[in-house]
Amino acid sequence: MKIAAIHQPSFFPWLGFFNKIVRSDVFVILDNVQYPKKGGNWSNRVKIILGGKGEWVTMPINRSYSGMKDVNEIEIDNSRSWNQKMLKTISVNYGKAKFFVEMYPIAEKLLRSPGENLAEYNLTVIHEFCKLLKIDTSHFNRGSAMNVSGNSTDLLVSIVNEAGCNAYMCGGGASKYQEDEKFKRNNIELIYQNFKHPVYDQFNTSEFVPGLSVLDALMNCGSEKTSQLIKGEV
């Protein structure tokens, strides 16, 4: 069995994102799909602990374009100092975390110079975290660089086939939009990730908050234990 996992380039992703990377034989960055014109998106926002609760932090994007654009065409709105604000937010809320002194410079380096393209920036961040967590990225591909076609489930099937895989790992929410029978017709086995979020010590909460950016685990646990949490080794 050769497993493909497919995901849009998320902003400072959560632990489950990295678990998909670890468990797949081919990991495809889905940068060749239409970006939603309105509403929030995991590609430009994520939750961290603010004032003891899980709250969104957002990277603003330029929405002043006409028509539609793909993910790899979206530009970051650097007209406001969102990155400086986020660094201050991290400092205020995680300054007393066990691994703050070790991890803050990494966040600072990543946030100081975000560049202009959303997909490129998120990929840079993902690669840097994978390096820190000792997660291999040699199996990465980009959807925009592949000879694929179709929309929705048809596009996923096309990507899995083009990647030379015979199994597809999907997340827990996939059943809402995914047409499972199309995978079966193409002899592709469906594997649900079923990631069980690990519980770790969060110094700044009264009750554990799951689903946060990997930054939260890194600040509380350090890189070695966070890597183990992602890989299910603890």
N, C-alpha and C positions, 0 to 999 in steps of 0.2 A: 504494500500500500504506500502510495506517495501522496502526501497531504498538502493541499494548497490552502492558504488562509488569505483573505482579501480584506483590506481595511483602508478607509480614507486616512490621510495624514493628520492625526489628532494633535491638539495643542497640549503639550506637557501631559502625556497620556496617563491613564490609571494603570494599575497593576495587571488587569486582565488583558490589556493591549499587548504588554510585553510577554505575557503567558502564551498568547497566540503566536508570537514570533518564535518562541522557544519550541513550541510543539509542532510547527509546520516544517515541511521540506522546502516549500517555496512560499515566500511571503510577498504578496503583491500590494504595493501602495496604489490605491485607487484614486488617481489624480485626474482621470479622464472622464469624469461624470459631472453633470450640471450642478453648479453650486446654488443652493436655495436663495432666492432673492430676499426673502424676509425670514425673521426668526433666528433663534440661537442655533449654534452648531458646534459639535465637539471639535471642529477644526480651528475654532478661534476662542473657545472658552473652556474652562474646567473648574472644578470645585477644590478649594483648600479650606483649612480651618480659619475662620474669622470670628473672633469673639466667642470661641467655644463651639461654633456651629459650622457645618459645611455650607459655604457660600461661593457663588460664582466669581471668578476673576476673568476678565475679557480682554482679548487683543482686538482693537477696533479694525475693521476692514473698510476699504473704499467701496461704497455702494452707489456711487454716482454714475455708474455706467448704464447704458441702455441695452435692451435685449437681455440675453443670457450668456453666462460665461462658465467654463469648466473650472474645477477646483484649481488646476495649475495656472489659471489666468488671473486669479484673485490677488489684489494688491493690499498690503497692510497700510492702514491709515496712520502714518507717523506724524501727522500734523499736531497730535496731542502726545504728551509725554506719558503714554500708558505704561511703558516699560519701567520708567522711574517710579511711577505710582505702585506698580506691582512689586518692585524690589523693596520699597518702603513697607508695603503690606506684609511681605514675607518676613522682613526684619522685625516688625512689631509683633507679629503673631507667632513666630517661631524662634525668636531671639534667645529663649531659654531652653530650647530643645537640646537634647543630649548631643546631637551631631551637627548643630547649627554652624559652629565655627569651621567644620570640615566641609559642609555642603553649600553654605551660602556663596562662597567664591565661584562655585560652578554655576549656580543660578545667575549670579551677577554677570559672569562671562557670556552666558547664553542670551541674557536680556539686554545687555548694553548695546549691541549692534544687530538688530533684527533684520536689516535689509528691507527689501520691498515686496518680495513674493511670498505669499502665505505658505504654499506647498513646500517651497525650498527651505523656508525657515523651519517649519515643523519637521522636515526631514533631517535638517541639521541637528535639531534638538534630540530627535529620536536616536540618531546615530551616536550622539555624545552620551546619552544615557545608557545605550546598549554597551558602549565601550566601558563606561564606569561599572556597569553591572555584569561585565564579562559575558555578554550575550552575542553570539555570532550573527553577523548581518550579511554574510556572503551569499545567502539565498534570497536576498531582496531583489524584486523587480518592480518596475513602474508600469502601470496600466497604459500610460501614454506612449510607452516605448514598445508595446506589444502589438502584434497583428490581430486585433480582436474587433468584434462588432456586436451590435445589439443593445438592448436596454434592459434594465432590471435583471431578472433571473437569466435571461438569454445572454446578457453580457457576462455574468458570473460563470455560466457554463462555458462560454467562449474562452474566458481567461483560464479556467482550470484545464481545458483541453490544450490551449496554446502553451501552458506551463508544463505540459507532459505529465500531469497528475491524474489520479483516478479516484481521489477523495477530496471532499471540500469541508473545511471546518468553519462552522457558522456560530455566531453568538446567540445568546438567549432570546433576543428580540426578533430574530430573523423570521420566525413563523408568521409574523404579521404581514409581511410583504412577499415572502419567498414562495415560489411555486415548486414544491419538492418533486413533483412528478417529472419535471423537466430534467432534473439531475438523474433520476432513475432511467429515463429514456436514453440518456447519454452514457449509461454505465458508470456513473459517478456516485460513489458512496457518500452519504451525508453523515458528518460527525458533528454533534453539538458540543461546543466547548465545555459547557457546564462548569465554568470556573467558580470555585468556592472561595469567596474572598477571605483571606486569612485575617485573624484578629491580632493586633499588636498593640503595644502600649503607646497611647497618644497622650502626651503630657498635658495638653491644653483642652481636654474635653472631659465631661462628666460621664459620658457614655460613648462607646466606640462608634465612629462615623465611617462607613465603608464607601468605596467608589470615588475616592479623592485622587488628585494628581499623585504620581509617583514621588513628587517632592515631599509629600507628607510622610511617607514611609522612610524616605532617605533622611529626613530631618530627625525622625524619632528612632530609627533603627540602624542607620548607616548603610553603606553600599553592600557589604557582604551579606548581612541578614536580609536586606531587601531582595537581593538576588535569590536567596534561598526561599523567600516567601513566594516569589514569582514562579519558581521552578517546583514548588510544592515539597521542598526538602525539610521544612520545619512545620 
